[in-house]
Amino acid sequence: MIQVDLSGTVGDLSLSVRFEAGAGLTALMGPSGSGKTTLLRAMAGLERLSGRVKVGDAVWQDADRFVPVHKRAVGYVFQEPSLFSHLSVEGNLDFALKRSPKAVDKPGIVDLLRIGALLPRQVERLSGGERQRVAMARALLSGPELLLMDEPLSSLDQAARAEIVPLIRDVAERVPVFYVSHDPLEVARLTGHVIYIQNGHLTKRPAVTLEGLSQSEIEALALKSLGS
Ligand SMILES: Nc1ncnc2c1ncn2[C@@H]1O[C@H](COP(=O)(O)OP(=O)(O)OP(=O)(O)O)[C@@H](O)[C@H]1O
């Protein structure tokens, strides 16, 4: 169980959110600039807002304490994977493994993300989809109690996305995932647990509308849903 109750101001944004999320994957959706990344950063301890964050039995933040980011059991996967380019895939994985506070099943995670054949590879020689799978494995190997993912598929093509979505579902069976996306179809394939944010506040599900989309965008959406 994740409990979040955070509020504060960052730049022009006034953010105030309160929610609970259970096991599995919870998606966070909302317009550009609504505060999704700011909320993730605050949950990780990268941004200091006031309030409370509890993950499992561990209180990461409340009125009396603020656990710094390096002491939170949190994994973070960004839109652009931030792997060490001077290390091999396995070097990247081992870097995280050494820092894990608990025993982690490396072969199981390598298997889960189908990256066994990539282990000796240099990071520059990976495709975008391969990089993101390695970034997810690296995040899991650090032993997180919560995995934060910020639009991890948005720079990938359709084929790579389709390949990775089921792997993310598998990952979310091992560790709770909090997942930012702009793509309603991607989210529909991942989870039924979705929260929406607008202007820094949680809101109810927006009405689905095709207004404003061009004919080609509507066709692309229809094709995408048929391909799921
Ligand atoms: N470091 C900062 N300095 C100033 N303002 C900031 C900072 N970080 C966030 N903000 C403010 O918070 C707003 C929301 O930013 P945030 O990145 O959280 O939005 P988002 O919902 O993730 O957007 P997108 O979908 O485009 O990634 C920004 O428009 C900006 O006003």
The ligand as a MOL file (V3000), in Angstrom:
LIG
                    3D

  0  0  0     0  0            999 V3000
M  V30 BEGIN CTAB
M  V30 COUNTS 31 33 0 0 0
M  V30 BEGIN ATOM
M  V30 1 N 12.0340 23.3040 -11.1510 0
M  V30 2 C 10.9670 24.0350 -11.4430 0
M  V30 3 N 11.0290 25.3840 -11.4820 0
M  V30 4 C 9.9400 26.1230 -11.7750 0
M  V30 5 N 8.7530 25.6010 -12.0660 0
M  V30 6 C 8.6180 24.2750 -12.0410 0
M  V30 7 C 9.7100 23.4180 -11.7420 0
M  V30 8 N 9.2860 22.1320 -11.8020 0
M  V30 9 C 7.9790 22.1960 -12.1350 0
M  V30 10 N 7.5760 23.4670 -12.2580 0
M  V30 11 C 6.2040 23.9170 -12.5650 0
M  V30 12 O 5.3660 22.8130 -12.4940 0
M  V30 13 C 4.5920 22.6980 -13.6700 0
M  V30 14 C 4.3100 21.2320 -13.9300 0
M  V30 15 O 5.4920 20.5750 -14.3210 0
M  V30 16 P 5.5330 18.9880 -14.4670 0
M  V30 17 O 6.8460 18.6600 -15.1520 0
M  V30 18 O 5.3140 18.3690 -13.1390 0
M  V30 19 O 4.3170 18.7060 -15.4210 0
M  V30 20 P 3.9060 17.3620 -16.1760 0
M  V30 21 O 2.4630 17.1200 -15.8660 0
M  V30 22 O 4.8590 16.2660 -15.8310 0
M  V30 23 O 4.0650 17.8160 -17.6760 0
M  V30 24 P 4.4550 16.9790 -18.9990 0
M  V30 25 O 3.3020 16.0710 -19.2760 0
M  V30 26 O 4.6110 18.0380 -20.0430 0
M  V30 27 O 5.7470 16.2400 -18.6990 0
M  V30 28 C 5.3840 23.4090 -14.7210 0
M  V30 29 O 4.5590 23.9430 -15.7330 0
M  V30 30 C 6.0360 24.5120 -13.9240 0
M  V30 31 O 5.1250 25.5950 -13.7810 0
M  V30 END ATOM
M  V30 BEGIN BOND
M  V30 1 1 1 2
M  V30 2 1 2 3
M  V30 3 2 2 7
M  V30 4 2 3 4
M  V30 5 1 4 5
M  V30 6 2 5 6
M  V30 7 1 6 7
M  V30 8 1 6 10
M  V30 9 1 7 8
M  V30 10 2 8 9
M  V30 11 1 9 10
M  V30 12 1 10 11
M  V30 13 1 11 12
M  V30 14 1 11 30
M  V30 15 1 12 13
M  V30 16 1 13 14
M  V30 17 1 13 28
M  V30 18 1 14 15
M  V30 19 1 15 16
M  V30 20 2 16 17
M  V30 21 1 16 18
M  V30 22 1 16 19
M  V30 23 1 19 20
M  V30 24 2 20 21
M  V30 25 1 20 22
M  V30 26 1 20 23
M  V30 27 1 23 24
M  V30 28 2 24 25
M  V30 29 1 24 26
M  V30 30 1 24 27
M  V30 31 1 28 29
M  V30 32 1 28 30
M  V30 33 1 30 31
M  V30 END BOND
M  V30 END CTAB
M  END
